[in-house]
Amino acid sequence: MLNYDIRRFEAAGDGRTLNTAAIQTAIDTCNADGGGTVVIAQGAYITGTIHLKSHVNLHIDAGATLLGSADIADYPDDTHKQMYKNERHMDRCLIFARDAHGISITGTGTIDGQGDRQNFPNEGDPRGNRPMMIRLVDCSNIRMHDITLVRPASWTSAWLYCSDIAVDSVRIHSRVNGNGDGLDFDGCTDVRVSNCSFDTSDDSICLQTSRPDRPCRDIVITNCCFCSKWAGIRIGLLSRGNFENVAVSNCVFRDIDDSGLKIQMCEGAEMKRMMFSNLVMENVPRPVFMTFCQQRACVDASEGVAPMKALRDIVFSDILADSTACGKDSAFIVTGLPGHPIEDVTLRNISMLASGGGTREDAAATFAELDLDAIGKHWPEYRCFGATVPAHGIYARHVRGLLLDHVSLRTIAPDQRPDIVLVDTETVRCNSAPAD
């Protein structure tokens, strides 16, 4: 395959020249010739939005940096859109592809979005735009490996309705602005993420479905490290299409502010057959936070809420969690709605060490139901419950078929709450601490 060095197309790696036209010409020429590698050589190359095309490998050499322009005018508005309601400020992006096949982003160099708030203010900006770094729509046979992605102005990447995706040995650091998601797969199939490192200001990996006809299916995530201001892995919220066949294994979650695994079925589809195994969590307040609720989250969804279907067949096994630095809001939380239970959940070989310190008042507090009126028409977050969780280990409500097998729940300080609280829950327990 031929190489297309962007310097041959008059790109300048001086950190000052805008190279959008030169890089796009290199990509277009490579595509027209049948494919090859567009090379970003050593240097710092500023660019606005570029369109990746079929059979093109965008390769960033060691010592090379592709810099996103700090001027929003260099990001046109023809790069699809953000699928969450009320988030039009994230419609634009740096690297875009639509209907492309056999594309890749590789190399041991860096893509730097220059998304700091002085370039793209998060609040009070009359322009209201914070571009994503990467957005791919209806693409297939996609490879991303070895690259470092830093400083996006919002999400690092959005993959919409794509298939045959392999992401390997990628490092993502997105802390300079809000909404700094890492990898967001929307309605994607045949996805493999491995050996990656995340340090993000929002969900590190997110699986979602913004279209009823595009499920999120056949997803494998393994051998990754997560650090996040929000969730390590989030599944759902945008949930108009089904989620099926998800396997997460051999991962480390550290210093997560919200939840390690955050699973939310909200918009009328089904979520089933998911397994999470061999996970280590340190300083993670809620190793698992799973809710079955009703909420309109997608910008394209009809007004109102969709009827509830199913959230079932979920296995969590071999999880070692140390939440001693997280305070008393730490627990595994699994909650459905009255008449709409989460079904067939397994917690096997779970060991959790928490700080303790819960009071009798905490044990007796009312943990609010997740109906729209009670949570103020917001999607479910831990704060929506309006109280400290009334268990120091596992809280399960509206669950049909809960298996607790070899579960160890301990605290450093005394705790007046029970280790397990079950509300409207049918359980089968083997070798587990009894519920109070």
Steps between C-alpha positions, in 0.01 A plus 500: 500500500622849417591768755376856465714730715297815564817709456487412130168687495657811658408430861723674755568351841591827666209514746372823339387423143144381438538181297137393446509527120837325468398206719164464327668500159731221617202295623303560178796404283566185701134399471489572127809285446331203665628544854816520705648688795484874558803577713515774762878527542693652791380848583185675623231539233196719566179405321128563499247232405630227269297224335648150513411282199494132407821297502700782657723449803566828681838431661657734754871430534688495829584859585212634290194684629180574311364813669135598486455865415410726791261697274143365482468653152729223373235238589207500253156374603472218242632222724171340615393593855504413868220254582422613856227756547613847603859442386519675162821665615676170421380465137834588338813286495865486393520166312184381322405208279172383352441176303874428503640147497842365587614811688751529781670745734840370611847594616675580825452876458231722649174662398452807719161673486624817675162496669593705806230731630684813392459373141151348537320639806271255673256757636385843390636465146265672249631271225411196709730261315751247636603261221550130553830352389374208286157406360443202270156428351392184313858378459639146507832318535653765726832471679652732758818404679799637690390862471479753786192724508511803730315823584173471305261790551218251570473129414814334371310278257149406385450186289148491357349193328842355419614137481819295520692729734832421669656750743829386651772659716348849485559758774232764562543799733202738494497721808529859370127554436161354592328202336838339436375151406754256359345247259123525436351219289145574384317219322826322416562128446808277516707730721828398666679737741819375663814617682385862525551765770246768590513814714179689424277778631191297409419137414811321374309253280131536421269260316174653381229471235343813353301312230248219561624314190870511591586278799823497696604137466804272533728724708822388669703724735809352659834583664427870549566753779240761589523825694204738470321794652174320423460132398757249385261319266148626439241295314168652403326828565469540123320167472253500211656187348594171665823417684607137464808286554741721695809360673733709721799330662842546657474875564610738775285793617669762718393841635153498345283781637159350413480128411723229363227331293198723435215320324181690414209374292276803436355532150291195420731231365645181654831443673611140547787250506782704654790368706756692709785297648847523656482867593701690761362828634675746732342823624175431312190585708253290300661202328163433335218754457216346297160661442191411296310822439312712247659814359522677165870561440542489118462815292306304233261323739133590504374709789397299803653170607509159332335193656732287712619164366779305669830520685612144574765228498791694652795332676761672719774265615843511661497867598739632765401850619663730756275802565645601835589850377151568358292562811171336589331544160667179382311187393390281215164649397247316279154653474206464264152651524185359662352255251810521280772297671853439385520126441760228555800678649797308639762630743764228541838510674466862608724653766436860608673695776324828589567779747193446715366775722134463410251598771160366605351805333672401175361148532147635549511774233264481204681414177282667235341305215625580150182642351518816291323718754721385787825561315397831347483378139875433498663174404594283796802603703591396852400841636144442373438253783512786749670306778808299588464141380346299790749211464879501520539220243210413269169678447255323266145615429242369252714209386369160393761227525802629694779248563759588766781246502815536712454867587722664762399849623719664767552845652797667669290691756179378663186550291143499627360408160458137394743364245219400262157660457243339270172672409239325283772257396489126441838345577690177497805524727792260530780549755418868547450720801131503597287805425366697796 
